[in-house]
Amino acid sequence: MFQDERSKDDHRIFERFPAVMPVSLYNVDAGKELNAITCDVSAKGIGVVCEEHLNPGDRLDLWLKINDGRDPFHTKGDIIWSNRQESGGYRAGISFERTELMGMARILRS
């Protein structure tokens, strides 16, 4: 989301950038794997689109498949929100467990 699109309630520290890449998710709490596509990224989280509802509060292991010829970038995070989309599927916001500056650098260079 860009600065002029933010709501009054949005207190993000890190800017979000549009980015489309596959991401594998492992829901630690549900014991379930699924695939998603990113729609935006920041050093503190990502927005994804997937076929299934993600439960806010659940913990995830994530592997972002960055197009840089290296292994997927692994990190951990928590599902913050998940909403059904009119076009089908779900859009969700995931907050990283820790700030991921190295991962962001790889994404921005790819």
N, C-alpha and C positions, 0 to 999 in steps of 0.2 A: 504494500500500500504506500502510496506517495504522500508526502506531507500535506498537500492541499486536500486529500481525500480522507484524512483522519477525522474521527469524531472527537467531540469535546472530551470523551472519556478515555481516549487512547493516549497512554503515557509511555509509549515505547521509547527506549533509549537508542536502539539500533534501527536504521532505515531498512525497510523491506525492498527487495529487488525482484522483479519478475524472473522466474527461472522454471524451465520445464525439464524434468529429468525423472527417470524411474527411481523409486525408493521401495525397499523391502522393509516391512514392519513386522516385528514380533511382539505381540501383546503379552507381556510378562504375566499380567493378572489373569487373562483369559486363556493363556497357553495356546495362542492361535497365531498363525502366520498369514499375512496378506500382502498384496502389492498395491502400490498407489503411485500417483504422479504428483510431483511438486507443482505448485503454481506460483509460489513466491518463497523467498528465503531471507533470513537475516542471521546475524551472528548468534541470536538468542532463540530462534525458532523457525518453523516452516509452516506453510499452508499446503495442504494436500487435497487431492480429489481421489476417492476410492469408491468401490462398489458397496461397502458395508459401513453401517453406523459404527463409529468409534465412541466408546464410553468415556466421557470426561472424568478425569482423575486416574484412569488406567495408565500404567507405566509401559513404555516401549523401548525396545532396542531397534535402532534404525540403521540401515545401510544405504547411503545415497550413492547412486551409480553416476558419478561425475565423468563427463566425456573428456578425460585427460590421460587415458592410457594406463592409469594406476588402479589399484584395488579400490573397491567401494569404500567410501568414508563412513566409519562406524561412530555412532554416538548414542546417547540415551536421552529420553525425554518423557514428558507427560502430556496426555491429551487434555487440552484446555476447553475446547468446544467442538461440536459436530452438528451439522445441519443438513437436512435433506435438500437436494437441489431440484428445482422444477424440471430440469432436463433428465433427472434420474441420478442415482448415485448420491454420494455425500461429500461435503466439503468440511475439512476439519483444521483446527489450529493446534499445533504441537509446540510446546515450549521445551527447549533443550535443558538438560540437567545443569549444564555449565555453558558459559559463553564459548562459542566455537570459532575463534578468529582464523585458525589454520584451515578449517573446512571452508569458511567463507572465501579465503584467499584462493583456494583451489577452484571453487565454483566460479569466481569472478574471472579467473584466468582461462577457464575452459571456453 
